[in-house]
């Protein structure tokens, strides 16, 4: 009886050990599965945000950018997530009432507040860059320019974002950062990849930028910019022509045609049947118009269209100065330009005008033919074909198209052969082509990267845990294999 009691006690003890080990193994298996799930689940991507305001001559736009908090190749991967066009004209138009310049931005800034996560507001950098419109205002009246910028700064400081400043950027910066944008978005800033030149046309200025040989720096150092991006060095030729945006060029053309002081002007760059009364002050109030207002008593003239594309080209060519080049070669107005290299992306007004005229994919010869046909179309017919377009903008497409063709060929020296190297673009990979993304991309180099989200265990620790749990399971199975025989042998011995 004592031996039977001992056998029962031994069996009870062995059962308790087996139960304990079983629970331990089950716990280990659950821990192993849970760890594997947590270890291999998708990581939460952190994002940072930035805001750049493009205060142009004709309007202001607010762009929101985001990029992973972890940087790639020392440059945050920036993408545009939203664009808001501020209602009204550019901030330079508020020179009479400077206080209203800042107030005009509030609606778009409220949109930005709702789109960027609240927890990111305080660390989101906010920049405003003013371009050619404000450059002209500063030339005309420095104090008014300062008042407009002061109003803008006050409005932006009151936002919850990290305000970093509002300033008038140079034409060289506008051109260079436009080049960065085009090449960044098209993934050309990589080892061994060719680059794309950038052609930008605004209301008050135009920019050309492309990679050139460094020999050109010896001739014209003020047009040279060097970038280091993704570990590569780029020598960039860039120049900005102030007063050669499409709106200011129209004033230049009209000023030449109104020097006689006649009561009416026959303009071949506007459609037949077009007739509008214009104030002389609307033409001669710009700092770009160097000639004085004609000595006439009348305040206005009648602007009459005749719709002749070839004559319009002659009007446009008179805007440029092709004499007096002191360099080995020039574009116009005595400005040095090296030989054109590589493909080009043409954006902003280049795209909008050529897209409206349906000339974005035609040859140079075909573009001239289609433009001539468009310009000769009666004004009444043009209005019927485009009832949703404001008449002010609609009337100017013939002139703007003629100017673009002349600027690119007579000015920048594109030919029938190299015309096909130009691609007219609005967006690339969902982001607007323009200087603001390049500007933001440059600024992200100064924003510290956050540590990435890491798995629960380092890889070495994860492998070690798997090894020990697997080893534990092996010994448990080995123990069960051996132990399954012990009770049976003891029991049989007692019966005998």
Backbone torsions as a table, in degrees:
resi	resn	phi	psi	omega
1	UNK	NA	-40.3	180.0
2	UNK	-63.4	-39.7	-180.0
3	UNK	-67.9	-38.1	177.4
4	UNK	-63.5	-40.7	179.0
5	UNK	-62.3	-39.8	-179.4
6	UNK	-65.1	-40.0	178.9
7	UNK	-63.9	-42.2	178.9
8	UNK	-62.8	-41.0	-179.8
9	UNK	-65.2	-40.8	178.2
10	UNK	-64.0	-41.5	178.3
11	UNK	-62.7	-41.5	179.4
12	UNK	-62.8	-39.2	-179.3
13	UNK	-68.2	-41.6	178.8
14	UNK	-64.8	-38.3	178.0
15	UNK	-63.4	-39.9	179.7
16	UNK	-65.3	-41.3	178.6
17	UNK	-63.5	-46.0	-179.6
18	UNK	-61.8	-41.6	179.6
19	UNK	-62.5	-42.5	180.0
20	UNK	-63.0	-45.6	-179.4
21	UNK	-65.9	-38.1	178.8
22	UNK	-60.9	-47.4	178.2
23	UNK	-60.0	-41.0	-179.8
24	UNK	-63.2	-43.0	-179.3
25	UNK	-67.1	-42.6	178.7
26	UNK	-60.8	-42.2	177.7
27	UNK	-61.6	-41.5	179.5
28	UNK	-63.6	-41.1	179.6
29	UNK	-64.2	-43.8	178.3
30	UNK	-61.2	-43.3	178.8
31	UNK	-62.9	-39.0	-179.9
32	UNK	-65.0	-46.1	-179.8
33	UNK	-64.5	-43.5	-179.8
34	UNK	-62.4	-43.8	179.4
35	UNK	-62.6	-41.7	179.9
36	UNK	-62.7	-40.6	179.4
37	UNK	-64.9	-48.1	-179.3
38	UNK	-65.6	-37.5	-177.3
39	UNK	-65.8	-33.6	-172.5
40	UNK	-106.5	7.0	179.0
41	UNK	-73.8	152.5	179.8
42	UNK	-59.4	138.1	-179.6
43	UNK	-79.8	143.8	176.8
44	UNK	-72.9	121.4	-178.2
45	UNK	-83.9	125.8	175.8
46	UNK	-89.0	144.1	178.2
47	UNK	-128.5	148.6	169.1
48	UNK	-114.0	164.0	-175.0
49	UNK	-132.9	155.4	175.3
50	UNK	-146.6	151.9	-179.3
51	UNK	-127.8	129.8	175.4
52	UNK	-126.1	128.8	175.8
53	UNK	-101.1	123.9	176.7
54	UNK	-97.3	99.8	-178.9
55	UNK	-92.0	87.4	-177.3
56	UNK	-86.6	-177.7	-177.2
57	UNK	-73.7	-32.6	-176.5
58	UNK	-100.6	-25.8	178.7
59	UNK	-163.8	169.5	176.0
60	UNK	-116.4	138.5	177.9
61	UNK	-126.2	141.7	179.2
62	UNK	-108.4	121.7	-179.4
63	UNK	-112.8	132.4	175.9
64	UNK	-107.4	130.5	179.5
65	UNK	-121.8	150.7	174.0
66	UNK	-135.9	154.7	177.8
67	UNK	-154.5	153.5	178.1
68	UNK	-60.1	140.7	179.4
69	UNK	-63.4	-28.7	173.6
70	UNK	-84.9	130.2	-177.1
71	UNK	-85.0	155.2	172.1
72	UNK	-118.3	131.0	179.9
73	UNK	52.2	39.1	177.2
74	UNK	64.5	11.5	177.1
75	UNK	-134.7	122.0	-179.5
76	UNK	-62.7	135.5	-179.1
77	UNK	-76.9	99.6	-172.5
78	UNK	-94.6	135.4	175.7
79	UNK	-136.4	143.7	177.4
80	UNK	-77.6	132.1	178.4
81	UNK	-111.8	-19.5	-177.5
82	UNK	-161.6	147.8	173.7
83	UNK	-135.7	134.4	179.8
84	UNK	-127.0	122.5	178.3
85	UNK	-90.0	120.7	-179.2
86	UNK	-69.0	135.9	179.4
87	UNK	-68.9	142.9	179.1
88	UNK	96.7	-175.2	-178.2
89	UNK	-83.1	-178.0	179.5
90	UNK	-66.4	165.3	-175.3
91	UNK	-65.8	-23.5	179.0
92	UNK	-66.1	-21.3	180.0
93	UNK	-74.7	-9.5	-179.6
94	UNK	-93.7	21.7	-177.5
95	UNK	-63.6	-28.9	178.4
96	UNK	-74.6	-37.0	177.4
97	UNK	-126.7	77.0	-173.5
98	UNK	-57.8	-31.9	-177.8
99	UNK	-62.0	-24.5	-178.5
100	UNK	-78.8	-13.4	-179.1
101	UNK	-63.1	-46.8	179.1
102	UNK	-67.6	-39.3	-178.9
103	UNK	-63.3	-29.3	-178.0
104	UNK	-66.2	-18.6	-175.8
105	UNK	-88.1	-12.7	-168.0
106	UNK	-61.7	-39.7	-176.9
107	UNK	-61.8	-48.0	-179.8
108	UNK	-68.0	-33.1	179.3
109	UNK	-69.1	-32.5	175.3
110	UNK	-65.2	-37.3	176.2
111	UNK	-61.9	-41.8	179.5
112	UNK	-62.2	-39.5	179.2
113	UNK	-61.8	-36.7	-178.2
114	UNK	-78.3	-23.5	-175.4
115	UNK	-92.0	-27.8	-179.9
116	UNK	-93.2	131.5	-179.0
117	UNK	-52.4	139.3	-175.3
118	UNK	-56.7	-39.4	-177.2
119	UNK	-66.9	-15.1	-179.3
120	UNK	-98.3	-6.9	-174.0
121	UNK	-55.9	-49.9	-172.3
122	UNK	-66.5	-20.0	-177.7
123	UNK	-108.7	4.7	179.6
124	UNK	-85.7	114.5	-179.0
125	UNK	-70.0	143.3	-177.3
126	UNK	-128.3	122.6	-177.7
127	UNK	-129.1	149.0	170.1
128	UNK	-127.0	128.7	175.1
129	UNK	-118.4	121.8	177.7
130	UNK	-98.3	141.7	-173.7
131	UNK	-111.6	-138.0	-165.3
132	UNK	-63.7	-32.4	179.3
133	UNK	-59.9	-42.9	178.3
134	UNK	-75.7	-27.9	174.4
135	UNK	-62.5	-41.5	178.3
136	UNK	-66.9	-41.2	179.0
137	UNK	-64.0	-38.9	178.0
138	UNK	-64.6	-37.6	176.1
139	UNK	-64.2	-38.2	-175.4
140	UNK	-79.4	-42.5	-176.5
141	UNK	-156.2	100.2	-177.0
142	UNK	-61.3	-40.0	-177.2
143	UNK	-67.0	-40.2	177.8
144	UNK	-66.5	-38.2	176.5
145	UNK	-59.9	-43.3	179.3
146	UNK	-65.1	-37.4	179.0
147	UNK	-65.8	-41.0	178.9
148	UNK	-63.8	-46.7	178.4
149	UNK	-63.4	-35.9	177.5
150	UNK	-63.1	-40.3	177.6
151	UNK	-64.2	-41.5	178.7
152	UNK	-64.7	-44.0	-179.9
153	UNK	-61.2	-42.3	-179.9
154	UNK	-60.6	-42.0	-179.9
155	UNK	-67.2	-40.8	-176.9
156	UNK	-74.6	-31.6	177.4
157	UNK	-65.4	-28.2	-178.3
158	UNK	-79.3	-6.7	178.7
159	UNK	-78.1	161.4	-179.6
160	UNK	-78.5	0.2	-176.4
161	UNK	-86.8	171.4	-179.0
162	UNK	-86.1	91.0	-176.4
163	UNK	-67.1	127.0	-175.7
164	UNK	-113.9	-3.9	175.9
165	UNK	130.5	153.6	173.7
166	UNK	-126.4	128.1	-178.8
167	UNK	-150.7	163.7	175.6
168	UNK	-88.1	113.9	-179.0
169	UNK	-80.6	155.7	-180.0
170	UNK	-77.8	161.1	176.2
171	UNK	-62.7	-33.9	178.7
172	UNK	-65.4	-41.3	177.1
173	UNK	-63.8	-42.3	-179.7
174	UNK	-59.5	-44.2	179.5
175	UNK	-69.5	-43.5	-176.7
176	UNK	-66.6	-43.7	-179.1
177	UNK	-72.5	-25.9	171.5
178	UNK	-64.2	-39.5	176.5
179	UNK	-64.0	-42.5	178.4
180	UNK	-60.0	-44.3	-179.4
181	UNK	-57.7	-51.6	-176.1
182	UNK	-60.0	-44.7	-176.4
183	UNK	-77.0	-32.0	177.4
184	UNK	-66.3	-46.8	-177.3
185	UNK	-68.0	-30.8	179.6
186	UNK	-91.6	10.9	176.0
187	UNK	57.5	37.8	179.8
188	UNK	-95.8	-7.4	-178.5
189	UNK	-86.0	59.0	-179.1
190	UNK	-133.4	161.6	-177.2
191	UNK	-57.9	124.6	175.4
192	UNK	84.3	-5.7	-178.9
193	UNK	-86.4	140.0	173.0
194	UNK	-72.6	161.6	-178.1
195	UNK	-111.4	166.2	178.9
196	UNK	-111.6	133.8	174.3
197	UNK	-72.6	162.5	-177.3
198	UNK	-124.8	131.0	176.8
199	UNK	-121.5	118.7	-175.4
200	UNK	-122.4	134.8	178.8
201	UNK	-132.4	118.3	177.3
202	UNK	-110.5	-160.2	179.5
203	UNK	-81.9	-28.5	-175.8
204	UNK	-120.7	-12.0	-179.8
205	UNK	-149.9	166.3	174.7
206	UNK	-138.2	146.8	-176.8
207	UNK	-128.8	144.4	171.7
208	UNK	-128.7	132.9	-177.8
209	UNK	-144.8	133.6	174.9
210	UNK	-162.1	158.3	178.5
211	UNK	-71.8	130.8	-178.2
212	UNK	-135.4	170.7	175.7
213	UNK	-68.9	146.0	-177.5
214	UNK	-69.8	-8.9	177.0
215	UNK	-60.2	-29.5	-178.3
216	UNK	-65.9	-23.6	-179.7
217	UNK	-63.9	-27.8	179.0
218	UNK	-69.5	-29.7	179.9
219	UNK	-84.5	-39.5	-174.3
220	UNK	-147.2	83.8	-176.1
221	UNK	-65.9	-28.2	-177.3
222	UNK	-69.3	-13.0	178.0
223	UNK	-102.0	12.8	-176.2
224	UNK	-109.6	135.1	176.6
225	UNK	-136.0	137.6	177.5
226	UNK	-115.2	129.9	177.8
227	UNK	-118.0	146.3	167.8
228	UNK	-122.1	112.2	-176.6
229	UNK	-135.0	135.4	-179.4
230	UNK	54.2	33.9	177.4
231	UNK	79.3	5.4	-179.4
232	UNK	-115.3	145.4	177.3
233	UNK	-97.8	136.5	179.7
234	UNK	-127.0	126.3	173.9
235	UNK	-97.3	118.5	-170.3
236	UNK	-115.7	131.4	167.1
237	UNK	-92.4	130.4	178.4
238	UNK	-148.6	139.2	175.7
239	UNK	-146.2	141.9	177.6
240	UNK	-115.3	128.2	178.1
241	UNK	-101.1	100.5	176.4
242	UNK	-68.9	141.5	-178.4
243	UNK	81.4	1.9	179.1
244	UNK	-111.1	22.0	164.5
245	UNK	-73.6	163.2	-170.2
246	UNK	-65.6	-30.4	-179.9
247	UNK	-74.8	-42.8	-179.4
248	UNK	-72.0	-33.3	177.5
249	UNK	-64.0	-35.8	176.7
250	UNK	-62.7	-38.8	176.4
251	UNK	-64.2	-41.1	177.7
252	UNK	-60.7	-43.7	-179.7
253	UNK	-64.8	-43.7	-179.6
254	UNK	-67.4	-35.0	179.7
255	UNK	-64.5	-36.8	177.9
256	UNK	-68.7	-33.2	-176.7
257	UNK	-83.7	-12.7	-177.6
258	UNK	-108.8	9.9	-178.3
259	UNK	-64.1	-25.4	179.5
260	UNK	-72.0	-19.2	179.4
261	UNK	77.9	15.9	179.6
262	UNK	-66.6	160.5	-179.3
263	UNK	-76.0	-14.8	178.8
264	UNK	-142.9	153.6	-179.9
265	UNK	-128.0	125.6	175.1
266	UNK	-91.3	112.7	-172.2
267	UNK	-112.0	115.6	-179.5
268	UNK	-71.6	-10.3	-178.4
269	UNK	-88.8	4.2	177.2
270	UNK	-125.4	154.3	-169.8
271	UNK	-65.3	150.1	173.5
272	UNK	-59.0	133.7	-178.3
273	UNK	93.6	-9.7	177.4
274	UNK	-76.6	132.0	179.5
275	UNK	-153.7	119.7	-178.2
276	UNK	-141.9	140.0	174.2
277	UNK	-84.6	129.5	180.0
278	UNK	-122.4	145.1	173.9
279	UNK	-80.4	140.2	175.3
280	UNK	-59.8	-33.7	-177.3
281	UNK	-63.9	-29.1	-179.9
282	UNK	-68.9	-20.7	179.8
283	UNK	-95.3	-44.1	-169.7
284	UNK	-96.0	5.3	179.0
285	UNK	-83.2	-10.5	-176.8
286	UNK	-83.1	140.7	174.6
287	UNK	-63.8	-17.8	-180.0
288	UNK	-72.5	-23.8	-178.3
289	UNK	-87.4	102.1	-174.7
290	UNK	-77.6	-32.6	-179.9
291	UNK	-74.0	147.7	-178.6
292	UNK	-80.6	162.2	177.1
293	UNK	-63.5	136.7	179.9
294	UNK	-60.4	147.6	-176.8
295	UNK	-79.8	79.8	177.6
296	UNK	-129.9	154.6	-177.8
297	UNK	-80.3	-24.5	-177.1
298	UNK	-74.3	152.5	-178.5
299	UNK	-97.4	-13.1	-174.9
300	UNK	-141.4	168.8	175.9
301	UNK	-141.6	160.0	178.4
302	UNK	-96.5	122.3	-177.9
303	UNK	-95.1	112.4	-173.5
304	UNK	-117.0	129.2	179.6
305	UNK	-88.4	144.6	176.0
306	UNK	-120.5	-15.1	172.4
307	UNK	63.5	57.1	178.5
308	UNK	-125.5	107.0	-172.3
309	UNK	-65.3	-40.3	-178.8
310	UNK	-66.4	-41.2	176.2
311	UNK	-67.5	-33.9	177.7
312	UNK	-62.9	-39.7	178.5
313	UNK	-60.0	-36.6	177.8
314	UNK	-67.1	-40.1	176.8
315	UNK	-61.2	-44.0	-177.8
316	UNK	-67.5	-41.2	-177.7
317	UNK	-61.7	-29.2	-179.5
318	UNK	-68.9	-13.9	178.6
319	UNK	-73.0	-29.4	-177.0
320	UNK	-90.1	154.4	172.9
321	UNK	-116.1	111.2	-176.8
322	UNK	-102.9	12.1	179.3
323	UNK	-110.6	164.2	173.7
324	UNK	78.2	36.1	177.9
325	UNK	-84.1	120.6	-179.9
326	UNK	-97.3	6.8	179.5
327	UNK	-109.8	-179.5	179.2
328	UNK	-67.2	-27.3	178.0
329	UNK	-162.3	151.9	-177.0
330	UNK	-138.3	163.6	169.6
331	UNK	-89.0	-77.5	173.8
332	UNK	-156.3	167.2	-178.0
333	UNK	57.8	28.8	177.3
334	UNK	72.7	20.9	-177.9
335	UNK	-95.8	129.1	179.0
336	UNK	-66.1	138.7	172.7
337	UNK	-145.1	122.8	176.9
338	UNK	-71.5	171.1	178.2
339	UNK	-59.0	141.3	179.0
340	UNK	-63.2	140.6	-180.0
341	UNK	-133.6	133.7	171.3
342	UNK	75.3	-176.3	176.2
343	UNK	-75.2	163.0	179.8
344	UNK	-132.7	144.9	170.7
345	UNK	-108.5	124.5	-179.7
346	UNK	-109.2	123.6	-173.2
347	UNK	-134.2	-171.6	-175.2
348	UNK	59.2	-129.5	-175.0
349	UNK	-65.8	-25.8	173.5
350	UNK	-53.6	-48.4	-177.7
351	UNK	-70.0	-48.8	-172.3
352	UNK	-62.8	-40.6	-180.0
353	UNK	-70.5	-49.4	-177.1
354	UNK	-67.7	-31.8	177.2
355	UNK	-69.1	-41.9	177.5
356	UNK	-60.9	-40.9	-178.7
357	UNK	-81.2	-1.3	179.3
358	UNK	59.9	46.1	-178.2
359	UNK	-119.4	13.7	-173.3
360	UNK	-72.7	-19.7	-176.0
361	UNK	-123.3	11.2	-178.2
362	UNK	-93.2	159.9	172.7
363	UNK	-69.5	168.7	179.9
364	UNK	-62.9	-43.2	-179.2
365	UNK	-64.5	-43.3	-179.7
366	UNK	-68.2	-34.6	177.9
367	UNK	-62.8	-41.6	178.7
368	UNK	-65.5	-39.1	179.4
369	UNK	-65.0	-46.5	-178.4
370	UNK	-67.5	-36.0	178.6
371	UNK	-67.4	-39.3	178.3
372	UNK	-61.3	-41.2	178.9
373	UNK	-66.3	-40.7	180.0
374	UNK	-65.3	-45.5	-177.1
375	UNK	-64.5	-31.1	-179.1
376	UNK	-82.6	-5.8	179.4
377	UNK	-71.2	133.0	-179.2
378	UNK	-56.9	146.5	-176.9
379	UNK	-60.9	-39.0	179.8
380	UNK	-62.0	-39.3	179.1
381	UNK	-68.7	-39.9	178.4
382	UNK	-60.4	-43.3	-179.8
383	UNK	-65.5	-35.4	178.3
384	UNK	-68.7	-35.3	-178.9
385	UNK	-74.2	-24.5	-176.3
386	UNK	-133.6	66.5	-175.3
387	UNK	-68.0	-20.4	-176.2
388	UNK	-90.5	-4.7	-178.6
389	UNK	-95.4	133.6	178.0
390	UNK	-58.8	137.7	-174.4
391	UNK	-61.2	-33.6	179.5
392	UNK	-59.1	-47.5	180.0
393	UNK	-72.8	-39.1	-177.9
394	UNK	-61.5	-39.6	-176.7
395	UNK	-67.4	-24.1	-172.0
396	UNK	-92.9	-5.5	-175.6
397	UNK	-64.6	-35.2	178.2
398	UNK	-63.2	-48.1	178.3
399	UNK	-63.0	-46.3	-177.0
400	UNK	-63.1	-40.6	177.8
401	UNK	-63.7	-42.6	178.4
402	UNK	-63.9	-40.6	179.3
403	UNK	-64.2	-43.1	-179.5
404	UNK	-61.5	-44.9	179.1
405	UNK	-61.3	-42.1	-179.7
406	UNK	-70.5	-40.2	179.2
407	UNK	-61.1	-44.4	-176.3
408	UNK	-73.2	-35.0	-176.8
409	UNK	-93.4	-59.6	-178.9
410	UNK	-70.1	-38.0	-176.1
411	UNK	-82.5	-59.1	-174.2
412	UNK	-91.5	-2.5	173.2
413	UNK	73.4	29.4	168.8
414	UNK	-75.0	144.3	179.9
415	UNK	-115.8	-179.5	177.0
416	UNK	-59.4	-35.0	-179.9
417	UNK	-74.0	-43.9	-176.7
418	UNK	-84.6	-8.2	177.7
419	UNK	-59.0	-34.1	-179.2
420	UNK	-70.7	-10.2	177.2
421	UNK	-80.4	-8.4	-178.6
422	UNK	-93.3	128.9	173.2
423	UNK	-116.1	124.0	179.7
424	UNK	-87.3	120.9	-171.2
425	UNK	-129.8	146.1	173.2
426	UNK	-105.5	-50.1	179.7
427	UNK	-133.1	155.3	172.7
428	UNK	-132.2	122.4	-180.0
429	UNK	53.1	38.5	175.6
430	UNK	85.0	-3.3	179.8
431	UNK	-109.3	142.4	178.0
432	UNK	-66.9	137.0	173.6
433	UNK	-75.7	131.8	-177.7
434	UNK	165.0	-179.8	-174.0
435	UNK	-77.3	-21.3	-168.8
436	UNK	-65.8	-38.8	-180.0
437	UNK	-68.2	-40.8	175.8
438	UNK	-61.4	-38.2	176.5
439	UNK	-62.7	-47.6	179.1
440	UNK	-64.9	-40.5	179.3
441	UNK	-60.7	-41.3	178.2
442	UNK	-65.0	-40.0	-177.2
443	UNK	-72.3	-26.5	-179.3
444	UNK	-67.1	-18.5	176.6
445	UNK	-65.7	-18.2	-179.8
446	UNK	-97.9	-1.7	-179.8
447	UNK	-97.2	118.7	-178.0
448	UNK	-60.1	141.1	176.8
449	UNK	-81.9	143.1	176.2
450	UNK	-82.2	155.6	174.7
451	UNK	-66.6	136.4	-179.4
452	UNK	-70.2	158.1	173.2
453	UNK	-63.6	130.2	-177.5
454	UNK	-109.8	155.2	176.6
455	UNK	-64.7	163.1	-179.5
456	UNK	-57.1	-34.1	180.0
457	UNK	-127.3	146.7	170.2
458	UNK	-64.1	158.4	-175.1
459	UNK	-57.8	-42.4	-179.6
460	UNK	-63.9	-40.7	178.7
461	UNK	-66.0	-37.3	178.8
462	UNK	-63.5	-44.2	179.1
463	UNK	-65.1	-40.5	179.4
464	UNK	-63.1	-42.7	179.5
465	UNK	-63.1	-42.9	178.2
466	UNK	-61.2	-38.5	-179.0
467	UNK	-64.7	-48.5	-177.0
468	UNK	-68.3	-37.2	178.1
469	UNK	-68.2	-40.0	176.8
470	UNK	-64.1	-38.7	177.8
471	UNK	-65.0	-41.1	178.2
472	UNK	-61.9	-43.7	179.0
473	UNK	-64.0	-38.1	179.1
474	UNK	-62.4	-47.9	179.8
475	UNK	-65.9	-32.9	178.4
476	UNK	-66.0	-45.0	178.5
477	UNK	-64.8	-37.1	177.1
478	UNK	-64.9	-41.6	178.3
479	UNK	-62.7	-45.5	179.3
480	UNK	-62.0	-38.1	-179.8
481	UNK	-63.3	-41.0	179.3
482	UNK	-77.6	-40.5	-175.0
483	UNK	-70.0	-24.9	-177.7
484	UNK	-64.0	-19.0	-178.7
485	UNK	-93.0	-25.6	-173.2
486	UNK	-63.3	-51.0	-177.5
487	UNK	-62.8	-37.1	-178.3
488	UNK	-65.0	-41.4	179.5
489	UNK	-66.6	-42.6	179.4
490	UNK	-64.0	-40.1	-178.2
491	UNK	-66.5	-42.0	-178.9
492	UNK	-65.8	-37.4	179.9
493	UNK	-64.3	-38.3	-179.6
494	UNK	-66.9	-38.8	-178.7
495	UNK	-66.2	-40.3	178.3
496	UNK	-67.6	NA	NA
